[in-house]
């Protein structure tokens, strides 16, 4: 997976860069959130996001869980760079939150 795929997935969730604070631009000119901005979005929703390099597989793992919910259910994604993993994590998080609201 690369940034293009991660950003396509994020945009498919309805995410918009109208507030471009904390965004940067990819090679194709599209804005996307920086790692710091992604972490802020998770925190604003009451979740913690951790990004870890997995040296054995030369990739990054992004994992999120509710703030203060140590040991409880978490979700994660992997990608080849920290930025790709963060953007894709936000896309998957937004999808899961939308699915939770639909099921309410």
C-alpha positions as YAML, in Angstrom:
chain: A
units: angstrom
residues:
- id: 1
  name: UNK
  ca: [0.00, 0.00, 0.00]
- id: 2
  name: UNK
  ca: [1.18, 3.51, -0.68]
- id: 3
  name: UNK
  ca: [0.10, 7.05, 0.08]
- id: 4
  name: UNK
  ca: [-2.06, 7.28, -3.04]
- id: 5
  name: UNK
  ca: [-4.13, 4.28, -1.96]
- id: 6
  name: UNK
  ca: [-4.32, 5.48, 1.67]
- id: 7
  name: UNK
  ca: [-5.47, 8.94, 0.56]
- id: 8
  name: UNK
  ca: [-8.04, 7.49, -1.86]
- id: 9
  name: UNK
  ca: [-9.45, 5.48, 1.05]
- id: 10
  name: UNK
  ca: [-9.49, 8.52, 3.34]
- id: 11
  name: UNK
  ca: [-11.25, 10.69, 0.76]
- id: 12
  name: UNK
  ca: [-13.81, 7.92, 0.20]
- id: 13
  name: UNK
  ca: [-14.85, 8.35, 3.86]
- id: 14
  name: UNK
  ca: [-15.82, 11.97, 3.21]
- id: 15
  name: UNK
  ca: [-12.68, 13.48, 4.75]
- id: 16
  name: UNK
  ca: [-11.90, 16.91, 3.36]
- id: 17
  name: UNK
  ca: [-8.86, 19.13, 3.59]
- id: 18
  name: UNK
  ca: [-10.92, 22.33, 3.70]
- id: 19
  name: UNK
  ca: [-9.15, 22.96, 7.01]
- id: 20
  name: UNK
  ca: [-5.63, 22.55, 5.69]
- id: 21
  name: UNK
  ca: [-3.93, 23.13, 9.05]
- id: 22
  name: UNK
  ca: [-1.62, 20.19, 9.61]
- id: 23
  name: UNK
  ca: [-1.79, 19.05, 6.00]
- id: 24
  name: UNK
  ca: [0.89, 18.63, 3.39]
- id: 25
  name: UNK
  ca: [0.81, 17.80, -0.32]
- id: 26
  name: UNK
  ca: [1.62, 14.59, -2.12]
- id: 27
  name: UNK
  ca: [3.34, 14.17, -5.48]
- id: 28
  name: UNK
  ca: [-0.04, 14.35, -7.23]
- id: 29
  name: UNK
  ca: [-0.83, 17.70, -5.58]
- id: 30
  name: UNK
  ca: [-3.55, 16.41, -3.26]
- id: 31
  name: UNK
  ca: [-3.50, 17.53, 0.35]
- id: 32
  name: UNK
  ca: [-3.34, 14.92, 3.10]
- id: 33
  name: UNK
  ca: [-3.02, 15.10, 6.88]
- id: 34
  name: UNK
  ca: [0.42, 14.87, 8.46]
- id: 35
  name: UNK
  ca: [1.09, 12.28, 11.14]
- id: 36
  name: UNK
  ca: [0.60, 14.98, 13.78]
- id: 37
  name: UNK
  ca: [-2.78, 15.97, 12.35]
- id: 38
  name: UNK
  ca: [-3.88, 12.32, 12.22]
- id: 39
  name: UNK
  ca: [-2.93, 11.92, 15.88]
- id: 40
  name: UNK
  ca: [-4.96, 15.05, 16.71]
- id: 41
  name: UNK
  ca: [-8.00, 13.65, 14.88]
- id: 42
  name: UNK
  ca: [-7.79, 10.41, 16.87]
- id: 43
  name: UNK
  ca: [-7.34, 12.32, 20.13]
- id: 44
  name: UNK
  ca: [-10.34, 14.56, 19.38]
- id: 45
  name: UNK
  ca: [-12.45, 11.40, 19.00]
- id: 46
  name: UNK
  ca: [-11.17, 9.98, 22.32]
- id: 47
  name: UNK
  ca: [-8.69, 7.49, 20.87]
- id: 48
  name: UNK
  ca: [-4.94, 6.99, 21.14]
- id: 49
  name: UNK
  ca: [-2.93, 6.29, 18.00]
- id: 50
  name: UNK
  ca: [0.49, 4.69, 18.20]
- id: 51
  name: UNK
  ca: [2.84, 4.26, 15.27]
- id: 52
  name: UNK
  ca: [5.57, 1.63, 15.52]
- id: 53
  name: UNK
  ca: [8.30, 0.61, 13.10]
- id: 54
  name: UNK
  ca: [8.38, -3.15, 12.58]
- id: 55
  name: UNK
  ca: [12.00, -3.63, 11.56]
- id: 56
  name: UNK
  ca: [11.66, -7.33, 10.77]
- id: 57
  name: UNK
  ca: [9.19, -6.55, 7.96]
- id: 58
  name: UNK
  ca: [10.43, -3.01, 7.15]
- id: 59
  name: UNK
  ca: [6.98, -1.50, 7.69]
- id: 60
  name: UNK
  ca: [5.02, 0.62, 10.14]
- id: 61
  name: UNK
  ca: [2.09, -0.47, 12.27]
- id: 62
  name: UNK
  ca: [-0.58, 2.04, 13.27]
- id: 63
  name: UNK
  ca: [-2.72, 0.91, 16.20]
- id: 64
  name: UNK
  ca: [-5.56, 2.74, 17.91]
- id: 65
  name: UNK
  ca: [-7.69, 2.19, 20.98]
- id: 66
  name: UNK
  ca: [-9.98, 4.26, 23.17]
- id: 67
  name: UNK
  ca: [-8.07, 6.57, 25.50]
- id: 68
  name: UNK
  ca: [-7.53, 4.88, 28.85]
- id: 69
  name: UNK
  ca: [-8.70, 1.50, 27.51]
- id: 70
  name: UNK
  ca: [-5.46, -0.41, 28.16]
- id: 71
  name: UNK
  ca: [-5.75, -3.99, 27.07]
- id: 72
  name: UNK
  ca: [-9.18, -3.57, 25.51]
- id: 73
  name: UNK
  ca: [-9.99, -4.05, 21.83]
- id: 74
  name: UNK
  ca: [-7.85, -2.14, 19.39]
- id: 75
  name: UNK
  ca: [-7.57, -1.95, 15.63]
- id: 76
  name: UNK
  ca: [-4.48, -1.66, 13.48]
- id: 77
  name: UNK
  ca: [-3.14, -1.36, 9.95]
- id: 78
  name: UNK
  ca: [0.32, -1.69, 8.43]
- id: 79
  name: UNK
  ca: [2.04, 0.10, 5.58]
- id: 80
  name: UNK
  ca: [5.50, 0.79, 4.27]
- id: 81
  name: UNK
  ca: [5.90, 4.28, 5.77]
- id: 82
  name: UNK
  ca: [4.75, 6.04, 8.91]
- id: 83
  name: UNK
  ca: [2.76, 8.57, 6.89]
- id: 84
  name: UNK
  ca: [1.02, 5.92, 4.78]
- id: 85
  name: UNK
  ca: [0.11, 3.95, 7.91]
- id: 86
  name: UNK
  ca: [-1.24, 7.04, 9.69]
- id: 87
  name: UNK
  ca: [-3.39, 8.16, 6.75]
- id: 88
  name: UNK
  ca: [-4.73, 4.65, 6.15]
- id: 89
  name: UNK
  ca: [-5.43, 4.24, 9.88]
- id: 90
  name: UNK
  ca: [-7.51, 7.42, 9.82]
- id: 91
  name: UNK
  ca: [-9.45, 6.10, 6.82]
- id: 92
  name: UNK
  ca: [-10.18, 2.79, 8.53]
- id: 93
  name: UNK
  ca: [-11.05, 4.53, 11.80]
- id: 94
  name: UNK
  ca: [-13.52, 6.82, 10.04]
- id: 95
  name: UNK
  ca: [-15.11, 3.81, 8.31]
- id: 96
  name: UNK
  ca: [-15.48, 1.94, 11.60]
- id: 97
  name: UNK
  ca: [-16.97, 4.99, 13.32]
- id: 98
  name: UNK
  ca: [-19.47, 5.48, 10.48]
- id: 99
  name: UNK
  ca: [-20.44, 1.79, 10.68]
- id: 100
  name: UNK
  ca: [-20.95, 2.11, 14.45]
- id: 101
  name: UNK
  ca: [-23.26, 5.10, 13.96]
- id: 102
  name: UNK
  ca: [-25.29, 3.25, 11.33]
- id: 103
  name: UNK
  ca: [-25.71, 0.32, 13.72]
- id: 104
  name: UNK
  ca: [-26.97, 2.57, 16.54]
...
